[in-house]
Amino acid sequence: MENRFNTIAGWVLFSGIVALGLSILSGKFFHADKHERPETLGYVIEGAESEGGASSGPDLATLLAAGDVAAGEKLYAKCMACHTVAQGGANGIGPNLFGVLGQPIGSHVAGFAYSGALSGHGGDWSYENMDEWLKSPRGFANGTKMSFAGLSKAEDRANLMLYLRENGGGPALPTPAAPAEEAATDEAAAVEGEAPAAEEAAAADEAA
Ligand code: HEC
């Protein structure tokens, strides 16, 4: 009897240990012990969006060509806490943005105290660079003073750039080329595919 009691007690103890071990392991795997929500939900694939380019949506040139300055002006409300865009406007927390497109990065306004991250970045505010910057200022210039999370929609970034362009100009807009060509070949293929069907229909008409 005593023997059996020991055996049972042993199994109870053993399964307790196993259960404890499993709960620790599952906690590790699923982060059940962390209650804060992760900043980005789901599995983030770094760089996938920009590398996907053409296949994941219209490219920058297309978005700029089809963009909407008025929509960009509305989006600019997000920037007004820190920036002015009018010619000769004062610097705020951030520098005046009049005519910034096409200018060297991080030196557009003389006398503004840029961070080293931005003033040392190099290059100009091309549409591509501005697009990257507006998507994620920190991703573009790690250590920047601009505390702005970024605009996740490519369309919003294009519209905002068109608004900036309205205020002081910028480089010539890139011309979207490739998609039109693709559409043309698709159309040709469609016409070729149609021809036999039309002949058949004509034959059927004759027979009737
Ligand atoms: C919380 C304040 C803040 C907000 C909001 C903000 N910015 Fe900025 N911005 C800054 C600061 C500060 C800098 C300078 C960054 C540095 O030196 O690292 C800057 C720099 C810039 C530059 C570079 C200017 C140059 O001379 O090279 C651009 C372009 C810019 N911001 C555009 C925008 C746009 C467009 C928005 C709105 C979508 C925006 N910013 C929102 C604070 C802000």
Residues whose N, C-alpha, C, O or C-beta is under 5 A from the ligand:
A	BS01	HEC	L75 K78 C79 A81 C82 I93 G94 P95 V100 P104 I105 G106 S107 H108 V109 A113 Y114 S115 L118 T144 K145 M146 S147 F148
